[in-house]
Structure formats: C-alpha cells, structure tokens
C-alpha cells in the first residue's frame, strides 16, 4: 500500500514539474518570437512601469523635436523670402537712383524708369503675398507671427526729384524689412539647431536605455529554452523509467 501511495505521489510531482516546465517553455518561446522581454504586466511590473514612463517621455521629446524642426524650417522659409524681398528693394533703389540723375533725365528715360519700377513693385508684392510654409501664409495678419509685412505702395520716378524721394523711401523699407526679419525670428536658426541636436541625443539615449529594459536577450533566452527542453525530456523519461525520482531529476537540472 505504501509503495502504491509513493508511486502516486511521485507521479503527481512529475506531472506538476512537467506542467511548470511546459509553461516556462511557452513563455520563453513567446519572448523569442515576439522580441520584447517585458510585454505584460505580469512579467515585471516595476520594470514595465519604468519602460512605459520612458516611452512616454520619448514620445514627448519626439513631438517637441518635430515642433522645433517645424519652426526652424518655417524660419528658413521666412529668411529665404526676406532675402529675395531685400534684393528686390535693392533693384528698385538702383532704378530710383538712376532716374534721379538730372543730367541724364529725359521724358523718355523717366517713362522707362517708371515702367521698370512698377514691374519690380509688382514682383515684390507677388512674392510677399504668395510666401507660405506648410499651407500657412508667412506674412500678414493670419500668419501667426509676431510681425507683418505690408505690400509696397506705388512709387514715382518719372522725374529726378520724385526719384530721389523714392530712393529715400526704399531705404526706409529696407530698414523696416531688416527689423521684421529679427521679429520673425529668422536670425535664431542656430539656437533652434542646437536645441534640436541636444534633444535628439537625449531621445536616442533614453530609447537605448528603454530598449535594454524591454527587449529580449536572445542568447540568454535561447540557452534557457534549450535547458527547459532538456528538463522536459528528462521528466518524460522519469515517468517511463520509474526508477529515478522526478524530484531528483528536476533539482539536478535546475542547479
């Protein structure tokens, strides 16, 4: 009777050990197939919480970097347009100074200079009104920027006196354009680049740290998987041989 009870007890232990090993094999196989070392709250709750917090911080950093890059690219667009507008003002000023030369002034040259200035003003205003980035106007009341630029008015250069006055007005427009460039933030590109670079490094470092917490160590898990398979085979052999205690086999292989 005692021999039968002992055999039943040994068999129950063997079944229990096999069940534990099978669950471990399933879990290890899941790690190897899915990649993440921690993918459920039951794995390591504290590590999972830390990992989730780090992922949230990485997401916030990524969005902040995108916002900074958007502002940087927008400022680059503003800077490019302002440079073109500045060149156009310089052209208008050059024509006005040429028209202001009384010794060369004739009704015909005055008319030609006036036509040239009118064309340049038209191009300037077209560049100003069409300037946009990501579907948003760069200048004007709806641009969302801290300053705005207005279209140029008509300038008269048909006569030398009028041309001199126009040249002075253009000088004022150039000064205002330079002030507007600073207000738009077109001069802060280096600060944006430095901040973006620092945040990218911080995000990469945090992502690497989070990966170490969550990702699978494949070499280690593969070794565990093979060991579990050996344990499983040993337990199955113990049930058929019957001469060796399954507890002994289990403890030896877990040593």
C-alpha positions as CSV (number, residue, x, y, z in Angstrom):
1,X,0.0,0.0,0.0
2,X,2.8,2.4,0.9
3,X,4.6,1.6,-2.4
4,X,1.4,2.5,-4.3
5,X,1.0,5.8,-2.4
6,X,4.6,6.6,-3.0
7,X,4.2,5.9,-6.7
8,X,1.1,8.1,-6.9
9,X,2.9,10.9,-5.1
10,X,5.9,10.6,-7.4
11,X,3.6,10.7,-10.4
12,X,1.9,13.8,-9.2
13,X,5.2,15.5,-8.7
14,X,6.3,14.6,-12.1
15,X,3.1,15.9,-13.7
16,X,3.5,19.1,-11.7
17,X,7.1,19.5,-12.8
18,X,6.2,18.8,-16.4
19,X,3.4,21.4,-16.2
20,X,5.8,24.0,-14.8
21,X,8.4,23.3,-17.5
22,X,5.8,23.5,-20.3
23,X,4.6,26.9,-19.1
24,X,8.2,28.1,-18.9
25,X,8.9,26.8,-22.4
26,X,5.8,28.5,-23.7
27,X,6.8,31.8,-22.1
28,X,10.4,31.6,-23.3
29,X,9.2,30.8,-26.9
30,X,6.9,33.8,-26.7
31,X,9.9,36.0,-25.8
32,X,12.0,34.7,-28.7
33,X,9.2,35.1,-31.2
34,X,7.8,38.5,-30.1
35,X,11.0,40.3,-29.2
36,X,10.0,42.2,-26.0
37,X,11.4,40.8,-22.8
38,X,8.6,42.6,-21.0
39,X,5.2,42.7,-22.7
40,X,2.7,42.0,-20.0
41,X,2.1,43.5,-16.5
42,X,2.7,40.0,-15.0
43,X,6.3,39.9,-16.4
44,X,8.0,42.5,-14.2
45,X,5.5,45.2,-13.1
46,X,8.1,47.7,-11.8
47,X,10.3,47.4,-15.0
48,X,7.2,47.6,-17.2
49,X,6.1,50.8,-15.4
50,X,9.6,52.3,-15.9
51,X,9.6,51.3,-19.5
52,X,6.2,52.8,-20.2
53,X,7.2,56.1,-18.5
54,X,10.4,56.3,-20.6
55,X,8.3,55.6,-23.8
56,X,6.0,58.4,-22.8
57,X,9.0,60.8,-22.3
58,X,10.5,59.7,-25.6
59,X,7.2,60.4,-27.3
60,X,7.1,63.9,-25.8
61,X,10.6,64.6,-26.8
62,X,9.9,63.4,-30.3
63,X,6.9,65.7,-30.6
64,X,8.9,68.6,-29.2
65,X,11.7,68.0,-31.7
66,X,9.1,68.0,-34.5
67,X,7.7,71.3,-33.3
68,X,11.2,72.8,-33.2
69,X,12.0,71.5,-36.6
70,X,8.8,72.9,-38.0
71,X,9.7,76.3,-36.5
72,X,13.3,76.0,-37.9
73,X,12.1,75.2,-41.4
74,X,9.5,77.9,-41.3
75,X,12.2,80.4,-40.2
76,X,14.4,79.2,-43.0
77,X,11.5,79.9,-45.4
78,X,11.0,83.3,-43.9
79,X,14.7,84.1,-44.2
80,X,14.7,83.0,-47.9
81,X,11.7,85.1,-48.8
82,X,13.1,88.2,-46.9
83,X,16.4,87.8,-48.7
84,X,14.5,87.9,-52.1
85,X,12.5,90.9,-51.0
86,X,15.6,92.6,-49.9
87,X,17.2,92.0,-53.3
88,X,14.1,93.4,-55.0
89,X,14.2,96.5,-52.9
90,X,17.8,97.0,-53.8
91,X,16.8,96.8,-57.5
92,X,14.1,99.4,-57.0
93,X,16.5,101.6,-55.2
94,X,19.1,101.3,-58.0
95,X,16.5,102.3,-60.6
96,X,15.4,105.2,-58.5
97,X,19.0,106.5,-58.1
98,X,19.5,106.2,-61.9
99,X,16.3,108.1,-62.5
100,X,17.4,110.8,-60.0
101,X,20.3,111.7,-62.3
102,X,19.1,115.1,-63.6
103,X,21.8,115.2,-66.3
104,X,20.5,112.0,-67.9
105,X,16.8,112.7,-67.3
106,X,14.5,112.9,-70.3
107,X,10.8,112.3,-70.6
108,X,11.6,109.0,-72.4
109,X,14.0,107.8,-69.8
110,X,11.7,108.9,-67.0
111,X,8.9,106.8,-68.5
112,X,11.1,103.8,-68.9
113,X,12.3,104.0,-65.3
114,X,8.8,104.3,-64.1
115,X,7.7,101.2,-66.0
116,X,10.7,99.3,-64.6
117,X,9.9,100.4,-61.0
118,X,6.2,99.4,-61.5
119,X,7.2,96.0,-62.6
120,X,9.6,95.5,-59.7
121,X,7.0,96.6,-57.2
122,X,4.5,94.1,-58.7
123,X,7.0,91.3,-58.4
124,X,7.8,92.3,-54.8
125,X,4.2,92.3,-53.8
126,X,3.6,88.9,-55.5
127,X,6.5,87.3,-53.7
128,X,5.2,88.8,-50.4
129,X,1.6,87.6,-50.9
130,X,2.5,84.1,-52.1
131,X,5.0,83.3,-49.5
132,X,3.9,80.4,-47.3
133,X,5.1,77.3,-45.5
134,X,3.1,74.1,-44.9
135,X,0.0,75.8,-46.3
136,X,0.3,78.8,-43.9
137,X,0.9,82.3,-45.0
138,X,4.3,83.6,-43.8
139,X,3.3,87.2,-43.7
140,X,0.2,89.1,-43.0
141,X,-2.4,89.2,-40.2
142,X,-3.1,85.4,-40.4
143,X,0.5,84.3,-40.4
144,X,0.6,83.8,-36.6
145,X,4.0,85.5,-36.5
146,X,4.9,88.4,-34.2
147,X,5.3,90.9,-37.0
148,X,4.0,91.5,-40.5
149,X,5.0,93.0,-43.8
150,X,2.7,95.1,-46.0
151,X,2.7,95.4,-49.8
152,X,4.7,98.2,-51.3
153,X,2.8,101.2,-52.5
154,X,3.3,102.8,-55.9
155,X,6.5,104.8,-56.3
156,X,7.1,107.6,-58.8
157,X,10.4,108.0,-60.5
158,X,9.4,109.8,-63.7
159,X,11.2,113.0,-62.6
160,X,14.5,113.3,-60.7
161,X,13.0,114.9,-57.6
162,X,10.4,112.2,-57.3
163,X,13.1,109.5,-57.9
164,X,15.2,110.9,-55.0
165,X,12.2,110.8,-52.7
166,X,11.5,107.2,-53.8
167,X,15.2,106.2,-53.1
168,X,14.8,107.5,-49.5
169,X,11.5,105.7,-49.1
170,X,13.2,102.5,-50.3
171,X,16.0,103.0,-47.7
172,X,13.3,103.1,-45.0
173,X,11.6,100.0,-46.4
174,X,15.0,98.1,-46.2
175,X,15.5,99.1,-42.6
176,X,11.9,98.0,-41.8
177,X,12.5,94.7,-43.6
178,X,15.6,94.0,-41.6
179,X,13.7,94.7,-38.3
180,X,10.9,92.5,-39.4
181,X,13.4,89.7,-40.1
182,X,14.5,89.8,-36.5
183,X,10.9,89.9,-35.3
184,X,10.1,86.9,-37.4
185,X,12.9,85.0,-35.7
186,X,14.8,84.4,-38.9
187,X,18.1,85.0,-37.1
188,X,17.5,82.3,-34.4
189,X,18.3,79.3,-36.6
190,X,21.5,78.4,-34.7
191,X,19.6,78.3,-31.4
192,X,17.0,76.0,-32.9
193,X,19.6,73.7,-34.4
194,X,21.5,73.5,-31.1
195,X,18.3,72.7,-29.2
196,X,17.1,70.1,-31.7
197,X,20.6,68.4,-31.7
198,X,20.6,68.2,-27.9
199,X,17.1,66.8,-27.7
200,X,17.8,64.2,-30.4
201,X,20.8,62.9,-28.4
202,X,18.7,62.8,-25.2
203,X,15.9,60.9,-27.0
204,X,18.4,58.4,-28.5
205,X,20.0,57.8,-25.1
206,X,16.6,57.3,-23.5
207,X,15.4,54.9,-26.3
208,X,18.6,52.9,-25.8
209,X,18.0,52.6,-22.1
210,X,14.4,51.7,-22.5
211,X,15.3,49.1,-25.1
212,X,17.7,47.4,-22.6
213,X,14.8,47.2,-20.1
214,X,12.2,45.8,-22.5
215,X,14.0,43.9,-25.3
216,X,14.9,40.3,-25.3
217,X,18.4,39.0,-24.7
218,X,18.2,36.3,-27.4
219,X,21.3,34.4,-26.5
220,X,20.2,34.1,-22.9
221,X,16.6,33.1,-23.8
222,X,17.8,30.6,-26.3
223,X,20.0,28.9,-23.6
224,X,17.1,28.9,-21.2
225,X,14.8,27.5,-23.9
226,X,17.2,24.6,-24.6
227,X,17.6,23.9,-20.9
228,X,13.9,23.7,-20.4
229,X,13.5,21.3,-23.3
230,X,16.1,19.1,-21.7
231,X,14.3,19.3,-18.4
232,X,11.0,18.4,-20.1
233,X,12.6,15.4,-21.9
234,X,14.1,14.2,-18.5
235,X,10.8,14.5,-16.8
236,X,9.1,12.5,-19.5
237,X,11.8,9.9,-19.3
238,X,11.4,9.7,-15.5
239,X,7.7,8.9,-15.9
240,X,8.5,5.9,-18.1
241,X,11.6,4.6,-16.2
242,X,10.1,5.0,-12.8
243,X,13.3,4.1,-11.1
244,X,14.6,7.6,-10.6
245,X,12.7,10.2,-8.6
246,X,11.4,13.1,-10.7
247,X,12.2,15.5,-7.9
248,X,15.9,14.5,-8.0
249,X,16.0,15.0,-11.8
250,X,14.2,18.3,-11.5
251,X,16.6,19.6,-8.8
252,X,19.7,18.4,-10.6
253,X,18.7,20.2,-13.9
254,X,17.8,23.4,-12.0
255,X,21.1,23.5,-10.2
